[in-house]
Amino acid sequence: MAVLSVSRRTAARSVRALGVVSASAALALGVAGTAAACNINEFSAEAKCDGDKGVITVTDVDPAGVPATVTVFLQNNGADIKKVGEQVVKGSREGTTITFEEDWKPNAEYRIHVKATPYVDEDIKPNLTTPGTACKKTEEEPPAPTPSTPSENPSTPGEEPGTPTPSASESGSTPPADTASNAPSPAGESNLAETGADSNTGLIAGVAAALVAIGGGAVFFGMRRRGASGRP
């Protein structure tokens, strides 16, 4: 009976020792599993360009693949001003990436929060700062058109382009021809008008007629006196 009692006591002690060792191992494995299951250091964020559009990507390299909710906030002076979006990601050893479409501005600041119950509930540190160059380049303004100089010979309304304009000599500045000079002079007029005589021609003709009349009267009176002297 004494031997049986000792054997039972020894077995009980062995079981107790094995239980303590198993509990310690389970606790150690549980702590190690918790540490390996999910960690904030396994998350990273980056601001990129997809063509001319901006995006924010978050990558999870948790090998355990614990589901985590990722929320992105736009910040200004340390305060959230806009919630960009929220997605669930399951990490992998190679890394799982999720994308948030966001037309971010240069040097903007974003806060990325990760929550994976019961392992993680915190922000990725430090906050994400976007690059200094935007994805979409602003279009350059076209140069202002230079004022055109007026042409020397502007065309008149209704005139077809390329039609030659009349020269100054052909325009209305030339006086119309005197048609009276081309008509034949009436009979009895002196040819002086045709040779370029001026307006004094009439005066000269009048003086000549008066002289002729005076000469004729003198001859008449002379002949009459001769006849009177020859009579007895």
HUPE-V59394 format. One record per residue. RES is the residue in one small letter. SS is DSSP state (H for helix, E for strand, C for the rest). PHI is phi in whole degrees, 0 to 359 (999 if undefined). Layout:
RES|SS|PHI ; RES|SS|PHI
This chain:
m|C|999 ; a|H|294 ; v|H|294 ; l|H|297 ; s|H|294 ; v|H|293 ; s|H|296 ; r|H|295 ; r|H|295 ; t|H|293 ; a|H|295 ; a|H|297 ; r|H|295 ; s|H|296 ; v|H|296 ; r|H|298 ; a|H|298 ; l|H|296 ; g|H|295 ; v|H|295 ; v|H|297 ; s|H|296 ; a|H|296 ; s|H|296 ; a|H|294 ; a|H|296 ; l|H|296 ; a|H|296 ; l|H|294 ; g|H|295 ; v|H|295 ; a|H|295 ; g|H|294 ; t|H|296 ; a|H|293 ; a|H|273 ; a|H|292 ; c|C|198 ; n|C|211 ; i|H|297 ; n|H|289 ; e|H|273 ; f|E|245 ; s|E|218 ; a|E|232 ; e|E|206 ; a|E|261 ; k|E|229 ; c|E|241 ; d|E|248 ; g|C|73 ; d|C|256 ; k|E|246 ; g|E|269 ; v|E|221 ; i|E|239 ; t|E|248 ; v|E|233 ; t|E|245 ; d|E|243 ; v|C|251 ; d|C|290 ; p|C|290 ; a|C|283 ; g|C|68 ; v|C|289 ; p|E|299 ; a|E|226 ; t|E|265 ; v|E|250 ; t|E|236 ; v|E|246 ; f|E|235 ; l|E|273 ; q|E|246 ; n|E|213 ; n|C|56 ; g|C|81 ; a|E|236 ; d|E|286 ; i|E|246 ; k|E|201 ; k|E|266 ; v|E|286 ; g|E|172 ; e|E|214 ; q|E|217 ; v|E|255 ; v|E|231 ; k|E|245 ; g|C|289 ; s|C|209 ; r|C|297 ; e|C|282 ; g|C|104 ; t|E|244 ; t|E|246 ; i|E|244 ; t|E|236 ; f|E|247 ; e|E|282 ; e|C|208 ; d|C|281 ; w|C|288 ; k|C|262 ; p|C|300 ; n|C|61 ; a|C|277 ; e|E|242 ; y|E|232 ; r|E|255 ; i|E|245 ; h|E|254 ; v|E|238 ; k|E|227 ; a|E|228 ; t|C|294 ; p|C|258 ; y|C|262 ; v|E|227 ; d|E|203 ; e|E|201 ; d|E|268 ; i|C|285 ; k|C|248 ; p|C|282 ; n|C|298 ; l|E|279 ; t|E|246 ; t|C|285 ; p|C|297 ; g|C|278 ; t|C|239 ; a|C|287 ; c|C|288 ; k|C|263 ; k|C|282 ; t|C|288 ; e|C|286 ; e|C|286 ; e|C|288 ; p|C|294 ; p|C|297 ; a|C|293 ; p|C|293 ; t|C|282 ; p|C|295 ; s|C|280 ; t|C|280 ; p|C|295 ; s|C|289 ; e|C|292 ; n|C|237 ; p|C|295 ; s|C|283 ; t|C|279 ; p|C|302 ; g|C|87 ; e|C|265 ; e|C|289 ; p|C|299 ; g|C|89 ; t|C|284 ; p|C|294 ; t|C|274 ; p|C|294 ; s|C|287 ; a|C|295 ; s|C|289 ; e|C|269 ; s|C|282 ; g|C|285 ; s|C|290 ; t|C|283 ; p|C|293 ; p|C|294 ; a|C|294 ; d|C|281 ; t|H|289 ; a|H|292 ; s|H|290 ; n|H|275 ; a|C|282 ; p|C|291 ; s|C|287 ; p|C|293 ; a|C|295 ; g|C|93 ; e|C|280 ; s|C|289 ; n|C|284 ; l|C|295 ; a|C|295 ; e|C|280 ; t|C|263 ; g|C|99 ; a|C|294 ; d|C|268 ; s|C|285 ; n|C|278 ; t|H|298 ; g|H|297 ; l|H|297 ; i|H|295 ; a|H|298 ; g|H|294 ; v|H|296 ; a|H|296 ; a|H|296 ; a|H|295 ; l|H|294 ; v|H|298 ; a|H|295 ; i|H|295 ; g|H|296 ; g|H|296 ; g|H|295 ; a|H|294 ; v|H|296 ; f|H|297 ; f|H|293 ; g|H|294 ; m|H|294 ; r|H|290 ; r|H|291 ; r|H|295 ; g|H|294 ; a|H|290 ; s|H|286 ; g|C|275 ; r|C|280 ; p|C|288
